Amino acid sequence: LDIKVETVNREPLTMHSDREEDTASVSTATRVMKAIYSSFKDDVDLKQDLRCEALDTREEYEMKDPTNG
């Protein structure tokens, strides 16, 4: 009986401390995601410029391709 009571008493405390750790790691993850997102946004802006050039090249290649017509 004593062991069961100890176990029951420990579980809510463990859950509570886990929840606090989760909150801390969530805020850290949010901070990391914001940093990744801001750098990712810069990459996307650069890639959109490159993508336009790639599309132009592809269109020229398709026009020259003899199997296309």
N, CA, C and O of each residue as an XYZ file, in Angstrom:
276
protein
N       0.837     -1.210      0.000
C       0.000      0.000      0.000
C       0.871      1.259      0.000
O       0.617      2.190     -0.764
N       1.894      1.287      0.853
C       2.770      2.458      0.911
C       3.434      2.688     -0.445
O       3.526      3.822     -0.916
N       3.895      1.598     -1.069
C       4.578      1.720     -2.367
C       3.610      2.277     -3.404
O       3.977      3.147     -4.194
N       2.371      1.776     -3.405
C       1.389      2.273     -4.372
C       1.142      3.767     -4.174
O       1.085      4.524     -5.142
N       1.000      4.181     -2.939
C       0.739      5.597     -2.657
C       1.910      6.443     -3.145
O       1.707      7.500     -3.741
N       3.137      5.982     -2.893
C       4.313      6.721     -3.352
C       4.298      6.853     -4.871
O       4.563      7.926     -5.413
N       3.985      5.749     -5.553
C       3.958      5.770     -7.013
C       2.912      6.759     -7.512
O       3.174      7.548     -8.420
N       1.718      6.709     -6.909
C       0.640      7.611     -7.319
C       1.050      9.058     -7.080
O       0.768      9.929     -7.903
N       1.711      9.314     -5.962
C       2.126     10.684     -5.657
C       3.224     11.149     -6.610
O       3.271     12.325     -6.971
N       4.092     10.253     -7.015
C       5.207     10.644     -7.872
C       4.732     10.958     -9.291
O       5.254     11.872     -9.929
N       3.763     10.221     -9.778
C       3.384     10.366    -11.189
C       2.942     11.789    -11.547
O       3.434     12.335    -12.535
N       2.037     12.407    -10.788
C       1.634     13.774    -11.158
C       2.822     14.735    -11.149
O       2.901     15.627    -11.994
N       3.744     14.563    -10.203
C       4.922     15.428    -10.153
C       5.770     15.231    -11.403
O       6.247     16.198    -11.997
N       5.956     13.977    -11.798
C       6.743     13.693    -12.996
C       6.073     14.304    -14.221
O       6.730     14.934    -15.049
N       4.760     14.111    -14.329
C       4.033     14.681    -15.461
C       4.173     16.200    -15.469
O       4.348     16.816    -16.521
N       4.091     16.792    -14.279
C       4.168     18.255    -14.195
C       5.543     18.740    -14.651
O       5.639     19.701    -15.414
N       6.605     18.084    -14.191
C       7.948     18.519    -14.580
C       8.150     18.286    -16.075
O       8.782     19.103    -16.744
N       7.628     17.195    -16.602
C       7.727     16.954    -18.047
C       7.026     18.074    -18.812
O       7.525     18.556    -19.829
N       5.863     18.478    -18.307
C       5.100     19.512    -18.994
C       5.908     20.817    -19.025
O       5.923     21.520    -20.036
N       6.572     21.128    -17.922
C       7.388     22.345    -17.891
C       8.527     22.237    -18.893
O       8.829     23.202    -19.594
N       9.165     21.070    -18.967
C      10.245     20.876    -19.929
C       9.716     21.011    -21.352
O      10.367     21.613    -22.206
N       8.530     20.447    -21.606
C       7.935     20.562    -22.939
C       7.727     22.031    -23.304
O       8.028     22.449    -24.422
N       7.211     22.806    -22.355
C       6.983     24.227    -22.625
C       8.295     24.920    -22.954
O       8.358     25.737    -23.873
N       9.339     24.595    -22.208
C      10.643     25.215    -22.450
C      11.171     24.801    -23.818
O      11.669     25.639    -24.569
N      11.067     23.522    -24.143
C      11.583     23.061    -25.430
C      10.731     23.597    -26.575
O      11.242     23.832    -27.670
N       9.440     23.793    -26.332
C       8.576     24.360    -27.376
C       8.997     25.789    -27.684
O       9.076     26.173    -28.851
N       9.268     26.585    -26.644
C       9.687     27.967    -26.886
C      11.033     27.987    -27.600
O      11.263     28.824    -28.472
N      11.927     27.060    -27.229
C      13.214     26.965    -27.926
C      12.987     26.562    -29.373
O      13.579     27.142    -30.284
N      12.134     25.574    -29.584
C      11.850     25.120    -30.947
C      11.235     26.245    -31.760
O      11.558     26.411    -32.936
N      10.348     27.023    -31.141
C       9.736     28.151    -31.850
C      10.797     29.145    -32.275
O      10.779     29.653    -33.396
N      11.730     29.418    -31.360
C      12.804     30.356    -31.684
C      13.644     29.815    -32.839
O      13.991     30.548    -33.766
N      13.967     28.522    -32.771
C      14.767     27.907    -33.836
C      14.001     27.946    -35.153
O      14.568     28.273    -36.195
N      12.702     27.609    -35.107
C      11.897     27.612    -36.333
C      11.853     29.010    -36.941
O      11.932     29.154    -38.161
N      11.728     30.042    -36.107
C      11.702     31.409    -36.633
C      13.019     31.733    -37.322
O      13.028     32.356    -38.383
N      14.134     31.314    -36.723
C      15.446     31.566    -37.324
C      15.561     30.817    -38.647
O      16.025     31.372    -39.642
N      15.132     29.541    -38.655
C      15.182     28.747    -39.885
C      14.270     29.369    -40.933
O      14.638     29.463    -42.104
N      13.076     29.795    -40.512
C      12.107     30.343    -41.459
C      12.632     31.622    -42.092
O      12.487     31.817    -43.299
N      13.242     32.502    -41.293
C      13.735     33.763    -41.846
C      14.859     33.495    -42.842
O      14.903     34.125    -43.899
N      15.772     32.570    -42.525
C      16.843     32.254    -43.471
C      16.272     31.507    -44.671
O      16.736     31.691    -45.796
N      15.259     30.658    -44.433
C      14.618     29.934    -45.533
C      13.934     30.910    -46.481
O      13.977     30.733    -47.698
N      13.300     31.945    -45.921
C      12.626     32.940    -46.753
C      13.639     33.633    -47.668
O      13.360     33.870    -48.843
N      14.809     33.954    -47.125
C      15.856     34.563    -47.950
C      16.250     33.606    -49.073
O      16.406     34.024    -50.220
N      16.413     32.320    -48.743
C      16.762     31.329    -49.763
C      15.695     31.287    -50.847
O      16.018     31.240    -52.034
N      14.424     31.302    -50.449
C      13.331     31.232    -51.421
C      13.376     32.444    -52.341
O      13.191     32.312    -53.551
N      13.617     33.614    -51.782
C      13.711     34.824    -52.613
C      14.814     34.665    -53.648
O      14.628     35.020    -54.812
N      15.963     34.134    -53.235
C      17.066     33.926    -54.173
C      16.692     32.870    -55.205
O      16.964     33.035    -56.394
N      16.064     31.776    -54.747
C      15.737     30.677    -55.656
C      14.695     31.101    -56.685
O      14.712     30.606    -57.812
N      13.791     32.005    -56.321
C      12.790     32.459    -57.290
C      13.476     33.163    -58.454
O      13.081     32.977    -59.605
N      14.500     33.970    -58.173
C      15.256     34.614    -59.247
C      15.921     33.554    -60.118
O      15.865     33.629    -61.345
N      16.551     32.567    -59.482
C      17.223     31.510    -60.238
C      16.207     30.706    -61.039
O      16.474     30.313    -62.175
N      15.036     30.463    -60.442
C      14.020     29.645    -61.103
C      13.560     30.333    -62.392
O      13.333     29.661    -63.397
N      13.423     31.643    -62.376
C      13.018     32.366    -63.582
C      14.041     32.133    -64.691
O      13.671     31.886    -65.839
N      15.320     32.210    -64.351
C      16.363     31.974    -65.347
C      16.290     30.538    -65.855
O      16.430     30.296    -67.053
N      16.071     29.584    -64.946
C      16.011     28.180    -65.342
C      14.828     27.943    -66.274
O      14.946     27.195    -67.244
N      13.690     28.571    -65.990
C      12.514     28.410    -66.845
C      12.785     28.976    -68.233
O      12.425     28.359    -69.235
N      13.414     30.140    -68.299
C      13.737     30.730    -69.603
C      14.620     29.777    -70.398
O      14.374     29.540    -71.581
N      15.647     29.229    -69.751
C      16.554     28.308    -70.436
C      15.788     27.081    -70.912
O      16.004     26.613    -72.030
N      14.899     26.558    -70.079
C      14.157     25.354    -70.430
C      13.258     25.634    -71.638
O      13.163     24.803    -72.542
N      12.605     26.784    -71.662
C      11.730     27.103    -72.793
C      12.535     27.181    -74.087
O      12.099     26.679    -75.123
N      13.701     27.805    -74.028
C      14.545     27.882    -75.220
C      14.939     26.481    -75.671
O      14.929     26.176    -76.863
N      15.290     25.624    -74.695
C      15.713     24.264    -75.035
C      14.560     23.501    -75.681
O      14.762     22.786    -76.662
N      13.352     23.650    -75.136
C      12.208     22.926    -75.691
C      11.901     23.408    -77.109
O      11.523     22.606    -77.962
N      12.058     24.696    -77.367
C      11.806     25.217    -78.705
C      12.818     24.652    -79.706
O      12.474     24.372    -80.854
N      14.077     24.486    -79.258
C      15.115     23.966    -80.143
C      15.011     22.450    -80.299
O      15.526     21.892    -81.268
N      14.348     21.774    -79.347
C      14.312     20.311    -79.346
C      13.560     19.801    -80.573
O      12.381     20.120    -80.732
N      14.201     19.020    -81.447
C      13.526     18.550    -82.671
C      12.388     17.569    -82.395
O      11.466     17.459    -83.203
N      12.436     16.841    -81.249
C      11.375     15.873    -80.951
C      10.156     16.567    -80.371
O       9.142     15.909    -80.138
N      10.213     17.862    -80.129
C       9.122     18.569    -79.467
C       7.972     18.833    -80.439
O       6.813     18.827    -80.023
N       8.262     19.065    -81.730
C       7.215     19.406    -82.675
C       6.776     18.188    -83.420
O       5.891     18.270    -84.272
